[in-house]
């Protein structure tokens, strides 16, 4: 090529508009939260060059952020197959498998990553999350603490450590209920509950509580306790029984058994409850599910079937109700919720007059503020439209202190 030809080519290149940097644009989309668009951009880069490992890593990360851990795991595994010592791929694979609930495979991948880069805080934090998800909270704590020792300013590891410490802590739960009948001269209801929940082991907690209520000019008390068993992070069993002496408003016996099983973003709920009053009894069973749409928003729907036996006049069977509740997180410390309940079965405090309110409509709204990982304050307002044109307003204030 002559000097003149080279000069002409150089001028032509300078005059030609430069194509935008595809990688920089794809990364900008990813960091701005446009995950679907970023995924397509990185897939285009990988299609142009299948050996572009960085683009394939980003593809896997986008799948995780979009709630597709299994797809992410497949991409990470393809990278590990080509580069067995790629620490980023091994780390990402372990995190994706943890999210998918494949703990044994996740452990294999993260152990390999730790063997290659034992001083990398991100790997130690991922190990901590894996052991927490698998129910090994003591080992999880050790990993989070190691990550912070290497990098004291690691916000991710600090938040994970504080969250786990709060989850493992003993706690005291104080609740005050206020109830007002809006269309009658019935006196206001005041109720207070205190519950102490103690951690006995990584997977076992025991609790006991006391409740006092003043309703219909009566003062009544009851107490009881129960156990919570979490053999794995995706399985939770809870059994509780509360008893009162010489009670007419409160049940003299209140027994509840709950079993929750989580699979990815869906938790399957099951509950049975038996209430025994002075002149009646009620048996309730309730299946349901919670769908976690993303890290900030979840929806719970439940079906209730109850059978009530009223000694004084007749037996009533086959009542059906349902409930819908949405919960969202606003920032790191505030969460809000709103719900609708048809019937009485899903109410936290069931007193004797409520067991005949089969057609009641209940709207609720609440807020919770996590002042610290160890202190939470919440408030809930309920408005009830009961049968016979009776309206009832209920407010609840709750304080949870962990120690």
C-alpha positions as a printed NumPy array, in Angstrom:
array([[  0.   ,   0.   ,   0.   ],
       [  1.439,   3.39 ,  -1.042],
       [  1.711,   6.337,   1.323],
       [ -1.126,   8.118,  -0.51 ],
       [ -3.392,   5.051,  -0.293],
       [ -2.696,   4.702,   3.433],
       [ -3.449,   8.368,   3.989],
       [ -6.735,   8.094,   2.117],
       [ -7.721,   5.018,   4.173],
       [ -6.852,   6.823,   7.413],
       [ -8.985,   9.811,   6.489],
       [-11.869,   7.499,   5.553],
       [-11.696,   5.723,   8.914],
       [-11.666,   9.01 ,  10.8  ],
       [-14.642,  10.237,   8.797],
       [-16.675,   7.072,   9.45 ],
       [-18.92 ,   7.317,  12.569],
       [-17.683,   4.921,  15.21 ],
       [-20.104,   2.164,  16.314],
       [-21.052,   2.422,  19.995],
       [-19.132,   0.212,  22.396],
       [-21.508,  -2.736,  22.73 ],
       [-19.903,  -4.054,  25.915],
       [-20.007,  -0.714,  27.702],
       [-23.649,  -0.254,  26.728],
       [-24.541,  -3.773,  27.882],
       [-22.859,  -3.187,  31.241],
       [-24.635,   0.17 ,  31.585],
       [-27.992,  -1.548,  30.995],
       [-27.139,  -4.221,  33.562],
       [-26.181,  -1.699,  36.237],
       [-29.253,   0.445,  35.564],
       [-31.575,  -2.505,  36.247],
       [-32.612,  -3.115,  32.617],
       [-31.775,  -6.784,  32.991],
       [-33.724,  -8.142,  30.011],
       [-32.168,  -5.636,  27.614],
       [-28.726,  -6.276,  29.103],
       [-29.185, -10.022,  28.699],
       [-29.948,  -9.606,  24.98 ],
       [-26.931,  -7.34 ,  24.546],
       [-24.543,  -9.812,  26.198],
       [-26.065, -12.712,  24.242],
       [-25.322, -10.783,  21.047],
       [-21.702, -10.341,  22.144],
       [-21.389, -14.052,  22.952],
       [-22.917, -14.962,  19.585],
       [-20.275, -12.856,  17.823],
       [-17.496, -14.515,  19.852],
       [-18.311, -17.754,  21.741],
       [-14.929, -17.459,  23.504],
       [-15.97 , -14.177,  25.147],
       [-15.986, -15.522,  28.692],
       [-16.767, -12.143,  30.238],
       [-19.948, -11.814,  28.164],
       [-21.03 , -15.326,  29.171],
       [-20.426, -14.506,  32.85 ],
       [-22.679, -11.481,  32.479],
       [-25.351, -13.629,  30.813],
       [-25.353, -15.916,  33.84 ],
       [-25.522, -12.955,  36.235],
       [-28.527, -11.557,  34.388],
       [-30.319, -14.907,  34.646],
       [-29.787, -14.851,  38.432],
       [-31.086, -11.285,  38.741],
       [-34.117, -12.186,  36.619],
       [-34.986, -15.092,  38.896],
       [-33.711, -17.95 ,  36.719],
       [-30.968, -19.628,  38.801],
       [-31.147, -22.913,  36.894],
       [-30.443, -21.169,  33.577],
       [-27.604, -19.282,  35.216],
       [-26.157, -22.53 ,  36.55 ],
       [-26.157, -24.026,  33.042],
       [-24.189, -21.051,  31.679],
       [-21.715, -21.109,  34.566],
       [-21.214, -24.876,  34.142],
       [-20.392, -24.403,  30.453],
       [-17.69 , -21.899,  31.428],
       [-16.28 , -24.176,  34.149],
       [-16.163, -27.044,  31.641],
       [-13.902, -24.93 ,  29.414],
       [-11.973, -23.236,  32.244],
       [-12.028, -25.441,  35.383],
       [-10.111, -22.852,  37.418],
       [-12.2  , -19.819,  36.536],
       [-12.917, -18.496,  40.029],
       [-15.682, -16.121,  38.919],
       [-17.543, -18.952,  37.203],
       [-17.128, -21.297,  40.181],
       [-18.349, -18.569,  42.544],
       [-21.337, -17.711,  40.358],
       [-22.181, -21.381,  39.917],
       [-22.164, -21.924,  43.674],
       [-24.422, -18.92 ,  44.267],
       [-26.868, -19.952,  41.532],
       [-27.064, -23.523,  42.834],
       [-27.632, -22.21 ,  46.374],
       [-30.554, -20.104,  45.122],
       [-31.927, -23.157,  43.31 ],
       [-31.723, -25.223,  46.513],
       [-29.074, -27.621,  45.154],
       [-26.88 , -27.312,  48.233],
       [-24.579, -30.32 ,  47.735],
       [-23.557, -29.21 ,  44.229],
       [-23.238, -25.61 ,  45.427],
       [-20.881, -26.741,  48.165],
       [-18.678, -28.58 ,  45.661],
       [-18.383, -25.494,  43.457],
       [-17.737, -23.026,  46.283],
       [-15.206, -25.349,  47.927],
       [-13.267, -25.435,  44.651],
       [-13.462, -21.622,  44.431],
       [-12.27 , -21.253,  48.017],
       [ -9.363, -23.581,  47.318],
       [ -8.264, -21.269,  44.492],
       [ -8.904, -17.943,  46.274],
       [ -9.32 , -18.491,  50.003],
       [ -8.803, -14.805,  50.81 ],
       [-11.576, -13.492,  48.547],
       [-14.412, -12.043,  50.689],
       [-17.072, -12.672,  48.02 ],
       [-16.357, -16.409,  48.132],
       [-16.48 , -16.509,  51.932],
       [-19.759, -14.561,  51.907],
       [-21.217, -16.998,  49.366],
       [-20.143, -19.898,  51.579],
       [-21.899, -18.208,  54.479],
       [-25.119, -17.88 ,  52.485],
       [-24.932, -21.522,  51.441],
       [-24.516, -22.79 ,  55.002],
       [-27.282, -20.484,  56.225],
       [-29.644, -21.779,  53.532],
       [-28.741, -25.351,  54.448],
       [-29.491, -24.721,  58.139],
       [-25.887, -24.64 ,  59.361],
       [-26.043, -21.193,  60.909],
       [-23.025, -21.599,  63.218],
       [-20.77 , -22.352,  60.246],
       [-22.413, -19.548,  58.267],
       [-21.54 , -17.074,  61.03 ],
       [-17.897, -18.147,  60.905],
       [-17.71 , -17.509,  57.146],
       [-19.349, -14.072,  57.385],
       [-16.945, -13.117,  60.181],
       [-13.937, -14.274,  58.11 ],
       [-15.133, -12.178,  55.16 ],
       [-15.406,  -9.093,  57.382],
       [-12.02 ,  -9.728,  58.951],
       [-10.472,  -9.597,  55.474],
       [-12.571,  -6.608,  54.37 ],
       [-14.117,  -4.703,  57.32 ],
       [-16.02 ,  -2.368,  55.001],
       [-17.763,  -5.146,  53.061],
       [-21.409,  -4.004,  53.245],
       [-22.773,  -7.236,  51.783],
       [-21.042,  -9.432,  54.362],
       [-21.981,  -7.048,  57.212],
       [-25.675,  -7.097,  56.263],
       [-25.651, -10.887,  55.967],
       [-23.944, -11.232,  59.357],
       [-26.353,  -8.849,  61.116],
       [-29.353, -10.55 ,  59.53 ],
       [-28.196, -13.99 ,  60.633],
       [-27.394, -12.826,  64.161],
       [-30.879, -11.317,  64.423],
       [-32.441, -14.501,  63.074],
       [-30.61 , -16.61 ,  65.645],
       [-31.198, -14.264,  68.557],
       [-33.677, -14.77 ,  71.373],
       [-36.563, -12.339,  71.089],
       [-39.376, -10.731,  73.041],
       [-42.613,  -9.911,  71.244],
       [-44.984,  -7.322,  72.757],
       [-48.39 ,  -6.689,  71.153],
       [-51.265,  -4.363,  72.05 ],
       [-54.706,  -4.755,  70.414],
       [-57.418,  -2.096,  70.472],
       [-60.905,  -2.747,  69.1  ],
       [-63.89 ,  -0.413,  68.759],
       [-67.451,  -1.284,  67.672],
       [-68.446,   1.682,  65.517],
       [-72.239,   1.289,  65.422],
       [-73.039,   0.198,  68.977],
       [-72.365,   1.19 ,  72.581],
       [-70.301,  -1.938,  73.24 ],
       [-67.22 ,  -0.977,  75.304],
       [-63.856,  -0.871,  73.581],
       [-61.65 ,  -3.948,  73.698],
       [-58.09 ,  -3.833,  75.018],
       [-55.721,  -6.8  ,  74.803],
       [-52.033,  -7.214,  75.502],
       [-49.734, -10.126,  74.693],
       [-46.146, -10.835,  75.666],
       [-44.207, -13.721,  74.142],
       [-40.617, -14.815,  74.752],
       [-39.008, -16.918,  72.016],
       [-35.696, -18.638,  72.837],
       [-33.243, -20.323,  70.507],
       [-32.502, -23.814,  71.817],
       [-30.424, -24.986,  68.826],
       [-29.704, -24.051,  65.226],
       [-32.95 , -25.69 ,  64.103],
       [-35.093, -25.525,  67.255],
       [-36.771, -22.693,  69.172],
       [-39.156, -22.777,  72.137],
       [-41.54 , -20.035,  73.18 ],
       [-44.028, -19.122,  75.86 ],
       [-46.57 , -16.35 ,  76.123],
       [-49.215, -14.664,  78.258],
       [-52.276, -12.704,  77.157],
       [-54.734, -10.453,  78.969],
       [-57.932,  -9.11 ,  77.411],
       [-60.705,  -6.807,  78.562],
       [-63.806,  -7.285,  76.409],
       [-67.541,  -7.05 ,  77.08 ],
       [-66.628,  -5.777,  80.603],
       [-64.801,  -9.065,  81.302],
       [-61.116,  -9.435,  82.187],
       [-59.648, -12.744,  81.056],
       [-56.183, -14.304,  80.844],
       [-54.551, -17.217,  79.105],
       [-51.057, -18.576,  78.624],
       [-49.183, -21.232,  76.743],
       [-46.266, -21.962,  74.489],
       [-44.866, -24.172,  71.789],
       [-41.958, -25.062,  69.524],
       [-40.565, -24.02 ,  66.158],
       [-38.498, -26.557,  64.234],
       [-36.583, -25.721,  61.068],
       [-34.721, -28.866,  59.963],
       [-33.803, -27.064,  56.726],
       [-34.205, -23.475,  55.622],
       [-37.011, -24.515,  53.249],
       [-39.026, -26.437,  55.881],
       [-40.622, -24.828,  58.938],
       [-42.831, -26.544,  61.525],
       [-44.59 , -24.723,  64.36 ],
       [-46.894, -26.034,  67.08 ],
       [-48.505, -23.901,  69.787],
       [-51.137, -24.347,  72.479],
       [-52.689, -21.69 ,  74.724],
       [-55.125, -22.292,  77.565],
       [-57.359, -20.11 ,  79.729],
       [-59.131, -20.744,  82.994],
       [-62.748, -19.682,  83.549],
       [-62.831, -17.935,  80.17 ],
       [-65.924, -17.042,  78.148],
       [-64.599, -14.502,  75.645],
       [-61.24 , -16.141,  74.981],
       [-61.06 , -19.819,  74.043],
       [-60.189, -22.06 ,  76.971],
       [-58.13 , -24.076,  74.495],
       [-56.373, -22.83 ,  71.339],
       [-54.08 , -25.243,  69.488],
       [-52.368, -24.516,  66.155],
       [-50.033, -26.569,  63.955],
       [-48.325, -24.988,  60.927],
       [-46.105, -26.529,  58.247],
       [-44.463, -24.408,  55.519],
       [-42.399, -25.847,  52.666],
       [-40.521, -23.543,  50.28 ],
       [-39.487, -24.317,  46.746],
       [-37.589, -21.555,  44.934],
       [-39.943, -18.548,  45.017],
       [-43.033, -20.436,  46.192],
       [-43.821, -21.41 ,  49.798],
       [-46.597, -23.958,  50.334],
       [-48.493, -23.335,  53.569],
       [-50.569, -25.7  ,  55.679],
       [-52.289, -25.065,  58.996],
       [-54.813, -26.664,  61.355],
       [-56.326, -24.947,  64.392],
       [-58.731, -26.057,  67.096],
       [-60.579, -23.547,  69.308],
       [-62.562, -24.68 ,  72.335],
       [-64.942, -22.212,  74.   ],
       [-67.294, -22.617,  76.952],
       [-70.317, -23.297,  74.72 ],
       [-68.817, -24.032,  71.303],
       [-65.821, -25.38 ,  69.433],
       [-64.289, -24.68 ,  66.035],
       [-61.909, -26.68 ,  63.853],
       [-60.099, -24.84 ,  61.033],
       [-57.84 , -26.134,  58.314],
       [-56.109, -23.862,  55.843],
       [-53.858, -24.491,  52.831],
       [-52.181, -21.616,  51.028],
       [-49.112, -20.389,  49.244],
       [-46.789, -17.413,  49.185],
       [-45.314, -16.287,  45.883],
       [-42.171, -14.173,  46.173],
       [-42.115, -12.176,  42.957],
       [-38.76 , -10.526,  43.665],
       [-36.58 ,  -9.433,  46.574],
       [-39.095,  -6.752,  47.548],
       [-42.602,  -8.043,  46.834],
       [-44.576, -11.132,  47.861],
       [-48.216, -12.228,  47.695],
       [-49.93 , -14.747,  49.989],
       [-53.267, -16.407,  49.298],
       [-55.043, -18.785,  51.702],
       [-58.198, -20.841,  51.771],
       [-59.982, -21.523,  55.086],
       [-62.494, -24.225,  55.928],
       [-64.024, -24.305,  59.389],
       [-66.524, -26.473,  61.213],
       [-68.165, -24.953,  64.285],
       [-70.284, -26.767,  66.828],
       [-72.54 , -24.503,  68.917],
       [-73.861, -26.357,  71.955],
       [-76.629, -23.869,  72.697],
       [-78.612, -24.045,  69.479],
       [-77.206, -25.955,  66.494],
       [-74.19 , -27.23 ,  64.649],
       [-72.757, -25.346,  61.689],
       [-70.398, -27.049,  59.264],
       [-68.803, -26.365,  55.924],
       [-67.959, -22.682,  56.208],
       [-65.411, -21.439,  53.657],
       [-63.279, -18.316,  53.635],
       [-60.214, -16.967,  51.925],
       [-57.522, -14.37 ,  52.418],
       [-55.214, -12.356,  50.174],
       [-52.212, -10.378,  51.426],
       [-49.494,  -8.42 ,  49.623],
       [-46.221,  -7.398,  51.261],
       [-43.66 ,  -4.995,  49.854],
       [-40.355,  -3.606,  51.083],
       [-39.638,   0.105,  50.757],
       [-35.914,   0.624,  51.156],
       [-33.932,  -1.551,  53.557],
       [-35.838,  -0.832,  56.762],
       [-39.51 ,  -0.322,  55.929],
       [-42.067,  -2.848,  54.708],
       [-45.776,  -2.342,  54.098],
       [-48.656,  -4.758,  53.657],
       [-52.315,  -4.789,  52.708],
       [-54.841,  -7.599,  52.785],
       [-58.425,  -8.791,  52.475],
       [-60.036, -11.602,  54.459],
       [-63.455, -13.142,  53.933],
       [-64.646, -14.847,  57.105],
       [-63.073, -14.916,  60.543],
       [-60.649, -17.83 ,  60.389],
       [-57.484, -15.913,  59.489],
       [-57.688, -13.35 ,  62.284],
       [-54.907, -13.436,  64.861],
       [-57.19 , -12.855,  67.856],
       [-60.409, -14.898,  67.675],
       [-62.915, -14.303,  70.454],
       [-66.211, -16.047,  71.056],
       [-68.479, -13.741,  69.042],
       [-66.322, -13.98 ,  65.925],
       [-66.851, -17.699,  65.31 ],
       [-70.338, -16.984,  63.931],
       [-69.154, -14.229,  61.562],
       [-68.879, -16.42 ,  58.467],
       [-69.604, -13.579,  56.038],
       [-67.43 , -10.895,  57.586],
       [-65.28 ,  -8.757,  55.293],
       [-61.935,  -7.555,  56.664],
       [-59.598,  -5.034,  55.082],
       [-56.174,  -4.414,  56.616],
       [-53.103,  -2.265,  56.077],
       [-49.854,  -2.293,  58.003],
       [-46.304,  -1.027,  58.213],
       [-43.132,  -2.323,  59.876],
       [-39.972,  -0.385,  60.612],
       [-36.741,  -2.251,  61.322],
       [-34.984,   0.346,  63.476],
       [-31.98 ,  -2.002,  63.749],
       [-31.484,  -5.658,  62.828],
       [-32.525,  -6.397,  66.427],
       [-35.498,  -4.031,  66.901],
       [-38.692,  -3.928,  64.828],
       [-41.819,  -1.835,  65.341],
       [-45.068,  -2.52 ,  63.491],
       [-48.631,  -1.272,  63.291],
       [-51.728,  -2.742,  61.608],
       [-55.2  ,  -1.281,  61.084],
       [-58.187,  -3.507,  60.281],
       [-61.69 ,  -2.469,  59.298],
       [-64.315,  -5.194,  59.586],
       [-67.792,  -5.322,  58.127],
       [-69.53 ,  -7.978,  60.178],
       [-72.957,  -9.455,  59.653],
       [-76.035,  -7.554,  60.884],
       [-74.504,  -4.268,  59.66 ],
       [-71.869,  -4.145,  62.39 ],
       [-68.599,  -2.356,  61.727],
       [-65.507,  -2.832,  63.882],
       [-62.193,  -0.976,  63.752],
       [-59.104,  -2.692,  65.13 ],
       [-55.582,  -1.359,  65.624],
       [-52.526,  -3.365,  66.638],
       [-49.086,  -2.15 ,  67.714],
       [-46.203,  -4.6  ,  67.886],
       [-42.618,  -4.391,  69.193],
       [-40.049,  -7.128,  68.632],
       [-36.779,  -6.874,  70.537],
       [-34.071,  -9.447,  69.844],
       [-31.29 , -10.146,  72.301]])
